[in-house]
Amino acid sequence: MERAHDQLRPITLTPDWSEAPLASVLIEWGRTRVLCTASLDDDVPPFRMGKGGWLTAEYGMLPGSTPRRVKRPIGKQDGRQTEIQRLVGRSLRAGFDLDQLGPRTLWIDCDVLEADGGTRTASVTGGYVAARIAVERLIAAPESQATRASVLSPVAAVSVGIVHGAPRLDLDYPLDSRADVDMNVVMDGHGNFIEVQGTGERRAMSRAELDTLLDLADGGIRQLFALQDQAVAQALARRPAATLRR
């Protein structure tokens, strides 16, 4: 069944899908599936010494995530992988006051299990949930130095584009491969734009088309915030506080 132009694909967020890390979420976005985990390191990069915590991200696609096998990176990472994990890290850092996190690094790992378009937006959206659950558990841990001020705003991302002349929300692979214009939008809960990545794949876009795409993204991201809140609440009801290993 054809989706409406402003309709998201079915999205499911399953918190604590993996039990080992401090927090995790499996985000299923249409046929795209990404496992996002949050792990702690009791250390910070040199430039953050004495200033608080840090958050960083890594991204990768498993070999069987696409019909044609994805090669495992050996040695140097490819440019796309580096670009996406930097996007995820930048985006998620906008959602937290790292000075209030305590002297620790929060690692967000986004592993694509299956790809059908939108892996970077799913990684940002699911990565925020994993990070938020982890930070909330740190705040609740008596021995942690993290404070309530650590949490600033939700962060989510969605793709938009122009396909055969029509604006569309949430491009799966078939739509993305035919898009005249392709854009990824990251926003916070205050309606501010954290990052906008837009490209005229087959033609340039007008200012009016840009405004239409940003409005589409805003509507989709507001729906994502509600799904994120539900997943965070579900995880914290099950396990509210972190157990810090020393």
VEXVEX-250924 format. One record per residue: residue in three letters; x, y, z of N, C-alpha, C, O in turn. Coordinates in steps of 0.05 Angstrom, whole numbers, plus 5000, padded with zeros to 4 digits. Layout:
ALAXYZXYZXYZXYZ
...
END
This chain:
MET501749765000500050005000501850255000503650275016
GLU501150444982502750684980502350865004500050915013
ARG504550965016504351145038503551425029504151505006
ALA502251575046501751855041504452005041506351915052
HIS504552235028507052375024508152465051510652505053
ASP506552495072507452595098507252375119507052435143
GLN507352125111507051895129509751755133511151695114
LEU510451705158512751545165512351255159510051155160
ARG514451105154514250815154513650715183514050865202
PRO512650465186512250365213514850365228516950275218
ILE514850455253517250475270516750345297514650395310
THR518550175305518450045331521150085345523250035333
LEU521050165370523450195387523249995410521450005426
THR525149805411525149605432527449665450529749595443
PRO527049775474529249845492530249595506528849395509
ASP532849605513534249385527534049125511533848915522
TRP534249155484534248925467536648745472536548505471
SER538848885478541348745487541748795516541649035525
GLU542248595532542348625561545148715571545248825593
ALA547248665556549948715566550649005570551749065592
PRO550049185552550949465556549249615576547149515585
LEU550049855583548550025601545750075591543850085606
ALA545550115564542950155552543150075523545250075511
SER540849995512540749925483537949955473535949965488
VAL537749985447535049985434535349875406537249945391
LEU533549715398533349625371531249795358528849795366
ILE532049945337530150115323529549975296531349925280
GLU526949925292526049805267524450015252522250095262
TRP525450105230524250325215523650225187525350225170
GLY521150145183520549995159522249745159522149585178
ARG523749695138525449455136528249515146529949335146
THR528849765153531449835164531449765194529649835209
ARG533549635203533849565231536649635240538649555228
VAL536849775262539449865273539449805303537549885317
LEU541549675313541849635341543649855352545949885343
CYS542650015371544150235383544650165412542850105427
THR547150175420547950105447549450345460550850495446
ALA549250365486550750565501552450435522551550275538
SER555050495521556950375540558650595553559050815541
LEU559550545577561050745592564050685592564850455592
ASP565650895591568550885594569251085616568651325613
ASP570550995637571251185659573751345652575751335666
ASP573551485630575751655620574651845600572451805590
VAL576052065595575252255575577652325557579952285565
PRO577152425533579352515516580952745530579852885547
PRO583452775522585052985535583853265535584053405555
PHE582353335513581253605512578853645531577853865534
ARG577853425543575653445562576553395591574853395609
MET579153365596580153325623579353565640579953795634
GLY578153505663577353715682574953875674574254065688
LYS573553795652571253955643568653805645566553925641
GLY568753545651566253385651566553145633568753035629
GLY564353065621564352815605564452865575564853085566
TRP564152645561564252655531562352445520561852245534
LEU561352485496559752295482560752265454561352465440
THR561152025445562051975418560551735407559351585421
ALA560651705380559151495367560751345346562651455335
GLU560051095342561150945320558750815305556750755317
TYR559150775279557050675261558250465243560550495233
GLY556750265237557650065218555349895208553249875220
MET555749785184553749615171554749325172557049275163
LEU553149145182553948865182554048755154552648845136
PRO555748545149556048445122553448365108553148405084
GLY551548255124548948165112546748365113544448295111
SER547448625118545348825121544148915094541949035094
THR545348845072544348915045544548665027545948485034
PRO543048665005543148424988545948364978546748124976
ARG547548564973550348524965552048554990551948765004
ARG553648364997555148355022556748615026558248695008
VAL556548725050558148955058560748855070560748695088
LYS562948955060565548865070566048985098565449215103
ARG567248825115567948925141570349115138572149055123
PRO570249345152572549525150574949415164574849345188
ILE577149385150579649285161581749515159582449595136
GLY582649605181584449835180582950095178581350165196
LYS583350245156582050505153579150485146578350315130
GLN577450645160574550655155574050785128575550955119
ASP571750715116571050845091569851125097568951175120
GLY569751295077568851565081565951585090565351755107
ARG564151415080561351435087561051355117559551495131
GLN562351155126562151065154563151285172561851345192
THR565351415165566451625182564551865183564051985204
GLU563451935159561552165158559152115176558252285190
ILE557951865174555551815189556051805219554451915234
GLN558151685228558651675257559251945268558652005291
ARG560552115252560952395262558252545263557852695282
LEU556552495244553852615245552352525270551152685284
VAL552452265276551052165300552152285325550652375342
GLY554852295327556052405351555352705355554552785377
ARG555652855333554953145335552053185343551453355360
SER550253025331547453065336546752995365545353145378
LEU547852775376547152695403548352875424547152915445
ARG550652985418551853165438550153415442550253545463
ALA548553485422546753715425544553665445543253855454
GLY544053415452541853355470542653335499540853295516
PHE545253375505546153335533548153555540549653645523
ASP548153625566550253805576552453625587552253515609
LEU554553585572556653395579558253485603559553325616
ASP558153745609559553845633558353725659559653715680
GLN555753645657554353545680554353235682553053115699
LEU555753105663555652815661557652675680557452435685
GLY559652825690561752705705563952625687563652625663
PRO566252555698568652495682568552215669569952035677
ARG566952185648566551925635565751975606564752185599
THR566251775590565551785561563251595557563351365565
LEU561151685543558951515535559251455506559251625489
TRP559651195500560051095473557351005463555950835475
ILE556551105439554051025426554850875401556050985382
ASP554250615400554950445377552350385362550450295373
CYS552450445336550050395318550850195297552450255279
ASP549749955299550349735281547949675264545849595275
VAL548249705238545949655220545649355215547449235204
LEU543449245223542848965218541648925191542148715177
GLU539949115182538649095156538249385146537349555161
ALA538849435121538749705110536749715087536849565068
ASP534749905089532949955068532450255067530150345065
GLY534550415069534350705068534050815096532650705113
GLY535351045101535051195126536651075149535751105172
THR538850945144540450835166541551055184541851015208
ARG542351285172543551485189541351625206541951695229
THR539051665195536951785212535951595233535251685255
ALA535851335227535151145247537251125269536651085292
SER539851155261541951155281541851385300542251365324
VAL541251625289540951865306538551825325538851875349
THR536351745314533851725330534051505351533351545374
GLY535051265343535451045362537751105381537651025404
GLY539851225370542151295387541451475410542551455432
TYR539651675404538851845426537451695448537851745471
VAL535751505440534251345460536251195478536051195502
ALA538251065465540250915481541751105499542251045523
ALA542551335489544051535505542351635528543251665550
ARG539851695522538051815543537551615565537651685589
ILE537051355558536651155579539251135596539051115620
ALA541551125583544051105597544451345616545251305639
VAL543951585607544351825624542351825647543051895669
GLU539851745641537851735663538651535684538351585708
ARG539751315676540751105695543151205711543451145734
LEU544851365698547151475712546151675733547151685756
ILE544251845726543152045744541951905769542252005792
ALA540751675765539351535787541351365804540651275826
ALA543751325794545751165809546951335831547951555826
PRO546851245856547751405879550651495877551451715885
GLU552351325865555251375864556051545840558351615837
SER554151605823554751755799554752055804553352155822
GLN556352195789556452495791554652625771554552875770
ALA553252475755551452585734549152725748548052635768
THR548252955737546053105749543753125729544053065705
ARG541453205739539053235722539553435700538353425678
ALA541353625704541953825684543453705660543853845640
SER544153455661545453315639543653305614544653315592
VAL541053285619539153245597538153515588536953665604
LEU538553585563537753835552535153815535533253965539
SER535153635515532953625496533053365481535253255477
PRO530753255473530753025455531953105428531953335420
VAL532952905414534152935387533152715370533252485378
ALA532352785346531452575327531952675298532452915294
ALA531852485279532552555252530652405233529652195239
VAL530252525209528652395189529652485162530852695159
SER529052325141529752405114527252515100524952435106
VAL527752695082525652805064526852825036529252815033
GLY525052865017526152894990523952964970521552974977
ILE524753014946522953064924523252834904525352794893
VAL521052684900521152454883519052494861516652534866
HIS519952494836518252544813516652804817514352824810
GLY518053004828516753274831515153314855514153534860
ALA514753104872513053124895514653094921516452924922
PRO514153264941515553244967514652994981512352924982
ARG516652854994516052605008517552605035519852695037
LEU516252495055517452445081518452165083517051975075
ASP520852135095521851865102522351685078520651525071
LEU524651725065525251585041526451305047528551285059
ASP525051095038526250835038528050815014528351004998
TYR529350585010531350564988530050614961531250764945
PRO527750484954526650534928526050834923526550934901
LEU525050974943524551264939527151424937527451594921
ASP529051354955531551494955533051464928534251654918
SER532951224917534351184891533151334868534451364847
ARG530651434871529351584850529051874856527852024841
ALA530151964879529652234888531152444871533452404864
ASP529652654865530952894852532553054872534653154866
VAL531453064897532753214919532653034943530552914949
ASP534753014958534952834981536052995004537953145002
MET534752965028535553135051535152975076533252825080
ASN537053005095536852895122536753135141538353315139
VAL534853125160534453345179534553235207533253045214
VAL536153375224536353315252535253555268536153775263
MET533553505287532353715303532253645333532453415340
ASP532053855349531753815378528853865386527153935369
GLY528253815411525553845420524454125422522054165427
HIS526154325417525254605417524654695389523954935385
GLY524754515370524154595342526554715328526254825306
ASN528954685340531354795327532654585309532454345315
PHE534054675289535454495271538254455281539754645285
ILE539054205284541754135292543454095267545754185267
GLU542353965248543853915223541853875200539853745203
VAL542553985177540953955152542953875130544754035124
GLN542553645119544253545097542553515072540953325071
GLY542753695053541053685030542653695004544653835002
THR541753534985543153524959541153514936539153364937
GLY541653674916540153644891541353424875543253464860
GLU540253184877541352944864541152964834543052904819
ARG538853054824538353064796537653344786537753404762
ARG536953524805536453804798536653974823536653874845
ALA536754234818536754424841533954444852531954384839
MET533754544877531154584890530754884895532655034898
SER528254964895527555244900527355294930527255104946
ARG527355544938526955614966524255514977524155424999
ALA522255534960519555434969519655134973518455034993
GLU521054984956521254694960522854634985522154445000
LEU524954784990526554745015524754785039524854625058
ASP523254995040521455045062519354825066518754745089
THR518354725044516454495045517754255057516454115074
LEU520154195049521553955060522153985090521853795105
LEU522954225098523454265126520954245143521054135165
ASP518654335133516154305147515354015149514353925170
LEU515853855127515253575128516953435149516053265165
ALA519553505150521353385169520553455198520553275215
ASP519753695202518853785229516453615239516353525262
GLY514553575221512253405229512953115235511953005254
GLY514753005219515552735223517152705249516852505264
ILE518952895254520652875278518952905304519652785324
ARG516853065303515153085327513852815333513552755357
GLN513252655313512252385318514352215330513852045347
LEU516852245321519052085332519552145361520251965376
PHE519252395369519752465397517852305415518652215437
ALA515352275407513352125423514151835426513951715447
LEU515151715404516051435405518551415423518851215437
GLN520351605422522651605439521951615468523051465484
ASP520051795475519251815503518051555513518651475536
GLN516551415497515351165506517550955511517350805530
ALA519550945493521650745496523350805521524050615536
VAL523951055526525551125550523951055575525150935594
ALA521451125576519851065600519650765605519750675628
GLN519350615584519250315586521750205598521750035615
ALA524050305588526650205598527050275627528050115643
LEU526450525635526950615662525050485682525750445706
ALA522650415674520850265691521949985697521449875719
ARG523349875678524449605681527049615698527449445715
ARG528849805692531349835706532150125708533250235690
PRO531450255731531750545732534650645735535250865725
ALA536350495749538950605755541150425744540850185741
ALA543450545740545850405730547250275754547250375776
THR548550045748550349925767553149975757554049855737
LEU554650155770557250245760559350045770559549995794
ARG560849945752562949755758565549915763566250085748
ARG566849845785569449975792571649775793573949845799
END
